Structures are given as structure tokens and as C-alpha cells.
Amino acid sequence: MSLYEALKAFPNWAKLTESTWAIVSGFNCVEIRDYLMKFIDPNDRIIVIQSGQHAAWNRIIANNQWAIDNLVL
């Protein structure tokens, strides 16, 4: 499975920019990081950040309504 396939395996996800993804999950940051580490190359980097209170954006790839519904409380 590729990293993109692993990200898309979460029930609720969106690609925000070329290299930034958002997922909505009941898992914590460490659990998500550890799961995704299985799908990245040794020289790649990953950061998992808990979000959900405030967000602002411009020209994201994802559907704007998805971002409103999932990134802002």
C-alpha cells in the first residue's frame, strides 16, 4: 500500500495542498504517525498535528465546504 492509499483508507480525509493532508480520526497523533510511518521512505518526513478549533486558508485543493465542516469547530 502506498502512503496516499494509507491516507485515503481513513474514512474522512482531504488533500489540502500538494503535500498536506487532513484526516478526521478517533486515533491520536502518535497512533496516526506510527501507522503512516509504515508507508514512507526512510528519507521522507512526516508531522501529525491535532487540529480542529481555528483555521484559515487560501486556494486549497480540497473542497472548501469539507474544510469548513472538518477543520473549524
C-alpha positions in Angstrom: 0.0 0.0 0.0 1.3 3.5 -0.8 1.2 6.4 1.6 -1.6 8.0 -0.5 -3.6 4.8 -0.2 -3.0 4.7 3.5 -4.2 8.2 3.9 -7.3 7.5 1.8 -8.0 4.5 3.9 -9.2 6.8 6.7 -12.9 7.3 6.4 -12.8 11.1 6.3 -9.8 12.8 4.6 -8.9 15.6 2.2 -5.8 16.6 0.3 -5.2 20.3 1.2 -2.0 21.1 -0.8 0.4 19.0 -2.9 2.0 17.6 0.3 -0.5 18.4 3.1 -3.4 16.1 4.0 -6.1 16.4 6.6 -7.8 13.4 8.2 -10.6 13.2 10.8 -10.0 10.2 13.1 -10.5 8.9 16.6 -6.9 7.9 16.7 -4.3 10.2 18.5 -1.3 11.8 16.8 1.1 9.2 17.8 -1.1 6.3 16.6 -1.6 8.0 13.2 2.1 8.8 12.9 3.2 5.3 13.7 0.6 3.9 11.2 1.8 6.2 8.4 5.5 5.5 9.1 5.0 2.1 7.6 4.3 3.7 4.2 7.0 6.4 3.9 10.6 6.1 2.6 13.4 6.3 5.1 14.4 9.8 3.9 10.8 11.2 4.0 9.4 13.3 6.8 6.0 13.3 8.4 4.3 15.5 11.0 0.9 14.8 12.6 -0.8 17.7 14.3 -4.1 17.7 16.2 -6.3 20.5 14.8 -9.9 21.5 15.0 -10.5 24.9 16.6 -9.4 27.6 14.2 -8.3 27.5 10.6 -7.8 29.9 7.7 -6.8 29.0 4.2 -6.5 30.2 0.6 -6.6 28.1 -2.6 -6.6 24.6 -1.0 -7.1 21.6 -3.3 -9.8 20.2 -1.0 -13.4 21.1 -1.3 -13.9 24.4 0.6 -17.1 23.0 2.4 -15.1 19.9 3.5 -12.6 22.2 5.2 -15.3 24.3 6.8 -17.1 21.2 8.1 -13.9 19.4 9.3 -11.2 21.9 10.2 -13.2 24.5 12.1 -15.4 23.9 15.2 
